[in-house]
Amino acid sequence: MKHKNSTEYGPCGMCGAERTTGYWLRSQVPPTKGTRICQKCYDDEKLSRDSARGTGRWGTMRCARCDKVGTGSEKTYWYRGEREPYLNKHVCKQCHLLDYRDRLNEDPNVFCGVCQRTELHSRNWRKRKGGGHICDGCYKRERLERMNRDPSVVCYLCDSKVCASSEWRKYTSSKYMCRACSQACNNP
């Protein structure tokens, strides 16, 4: 349903805008699928869908770093390269994360606030609440310890209050599953 520049159909289901510069349109992809969105968000969504399919004004797109065609998913976006020789060229999400990790590895002010590591060869850096960074391994260990201490986190299948392996799995918005039960469900 198209309605030009009306506040009657706002706010936008993606960005929250009350007005649109063009038409109110329905989103075509999750998580906003079916909701009304503004023209700008619809255009961004369409560009992403077209580039993922290799259609539209961009034609078949390839990652400038790994040469992968498309993005593998209609809801995955292309990123702009942040470093030479890929600066401002389209890169896939995996290559974007590699560039981000490499850039932070080169920054002398970036180190893990827990283990003091200054360079990562696998996984990625995470921003820490309150400032600074933390390596992915320390982040996951802290998260597991925090969830094991939380009395509201209980495995809904085996009633375990402690997950001994690497992480808790979210089952629903309020239920969790320990890693052992999760693996048992996935490998019957």
C-alpha positions in Angstrom: 0.0 0.0 0.0 1.6 3.3 -1.1 0.8 6.6 0.4 2.9 9.6 -0.3 4.6 11.6 2.4 1.9 11.1 5.0 2.4 10.8 8.8 -0.7 8.7 9.0 1.3 5.5 8.4 4.4 6.3 10.5 6.5 5.5 12.4 8.8 3.5 10.1 9.2 -0.2 11.2 12.9 0.0 10.6 14.2 3.5 11.5 11.2 4.9 13.4 10.8 8.0 11.1 7.4 9.7 11.4 7.5 11.0 7.8 8.8 9.7 4.5 10.3 11.5 1.6 8.4 9.3 -0.9 6.0 6.5 -0.2 5.2 4.2 2.8 5.8 0.7 1.6 5.8 -2.8 3.1 9.0 -4.4 4.1 9.9 -7.6 2.2 12.5 -9.2 4.5 12.6 -10.3 8.2 12.6 -9.1 10.9 10.4 -6.2 9.7 8.6 -8.2 6.9 5.1 -6.9 6.4 5.4 -3.7 8.4 5.3 -0.3 6.9 8.6 1.3 6.2 9.7 4.7 4.8 11.0 5.1 1.3 14.7 5.4 2.4 14.6 2.1 4.3 12.7 0.4 1.5 15.3 1.6 -1.0 18.2 0.3 1.2 16.3 -3.0 1.6 15.8 -3.3 -2.1 19.4 -2.5 -2.9 20.5 -5.2 -0.5 18.1 -7.8 -1.9 19.1 -7.0 -5.5 22.8 -7.2 -4.7 22.4 -10.5 -2.9 20.6 -11.9 -5.9 23.1 -10.3 -8.4 20.2 -8.3 -10.0 19.3 -4.7 -10.2 21.5 -1.8 -11.1 24.6 -3.4 -9.6 24.5 -6.6 -11.6 26.5 -9.5 -10.3 28.6 -8.2 -7.4 31.7 -9.9 -6.1 33.5 -9.2 -2.8 36.7 -7.2 -3.6 38.7 -9.2 -1.1 37.6 -12.9 -1.4 35.8 -12.7 -4.8 32.6 -14.3 -3.4 29.5 -13.6 -5.5 26.5 -12.2 -3.8 26.2 -12.2 0.0 24.7 -15.6 0.6 21.5 -14.1 2.0 19.0 -11.5 1.1 19.2 -9.9 4.5 23.0 -9.7 4.5 24.4 -6.4 3.4 27.6 -5.4 1.6 30.1 -3.3 3.5 32.5 -0.7 2.3 36.2 -1.7 2.7 38.0 0.4 5.3 41.6 -0.4 4.4 43.7 -0.5 1.2 43.7 -2.1 -1.2 39.9 -2.6 -0.7 39.1 1.0 0.5 35.5 1.9 -0.4 35.0 -1.2 -2.4 32.2 -3.7 -1.7 33.3 -6.5 0.7 31.2 -9.3 2.3 30.5 -9.5 6.0 33.3 -12.0 6.7 35.9 -9.9 5.0 34.6 -6.8 6.8 35.1 -8.5 10.1 38.6 -9.6 9.1 39.4 -6.0 8.1 38.0 -4.8 11.5 40.1 -7.3 13.4 43.3 -6.4 11.4 42.7 -2.7 12.0 42.3 -3.1 15.7 45.3 -5.5 15.9 47.4 -2.6 14.4 46.1 0.0 16.9 48.6 0.2 19.9 45.8 1.3 22.2 43.7 -1.8 21.7 44.2 -4.8 24.0 42.0 -7.3 25.8 41.0 -5.8 29.2 41.0 -9.3 30.7 44.0 -11.3 29.3 46.0 -8.3 28.0 46.3 -9.9 24.5 47.2 -7.2 21.9 46.7 -9.2 18.7 44.1 -11.8 17.6 44.7 -14.4 14.8 41.2 -15.9 15.0 37.8 -14.7 16.2 37.3 -11.0 16.7 37.4 -8.0 19.1 34.4 -6.9 21.0 33.8 -3.5 22.5 33.5 -3.6 26.3 30.8 -1.8 28.3 32.5 1.0 30.1 35.2 1.4 27.3 38.0 -0.6 25.9 38.0 -3.9 24.2 37.8 -7.6 25.0 38.8 -10.6 22.9 36.1 -13.0 21.9 37.4 -15.9 24.0 37.4 -13.8 27.3 34.0 -12.4 26.4 32.5 -15.8 26.1 34.1 -17.1 29.3 32.8 -14.0 31.2 29.4 -14.5 29.7 29.3 -18.2 30.7 30.4 -17.4 34.2 27.8 -14.6 34.5 25.0 -16.9 33.2 26.0 -19.8 35.5 25.7 -17.4 38.5 22.3 -16.1 37.4 19.5 -18.2 39.2 17.0 -17.5 36.5 19.1 -19.3 33.8 18.2 -23.0 34.0 18.2 -25.6 31.2 14.5 -26.2 30.3 15.2 -29.8 29.4 17.5 -31.2 32.2 17.0 -28.5 34.8 20.7 -27.9 35.1 21.7 -24.6 36.6 25.3 -24.7 35.3 26.5 -25.2 31.7 29.9 -26.9 31.9 30.7 -26.5 28.3 31.3 -23.4 26.3 27.9 -21.6 26.3 24.2 -21.5 27.0 21.9 -21.6 24.0 18.8 -19.4 23.9 15.7 -21.6 23.2 13.0 -18.9 23.5 13.0 -15.3 24.7 12.9 -16.6 28.3 14.2 -20.2 28.1 17.7 -21.6 27.8 19.3 -24.9 26.9 22.6 -26.1 28.1 25.2 -27.0 25.4 24.9 -30.8 26.2 21.1 -30.8 25.6 21.5 -28.6 22.6 24.0 -31.0 21.0 21.8 -34.0 21.9 18.8 -32.4 20.2 20.8 -31.6 17.1 22.4 -35.1 16.9 19.6 -37.6 17.7 
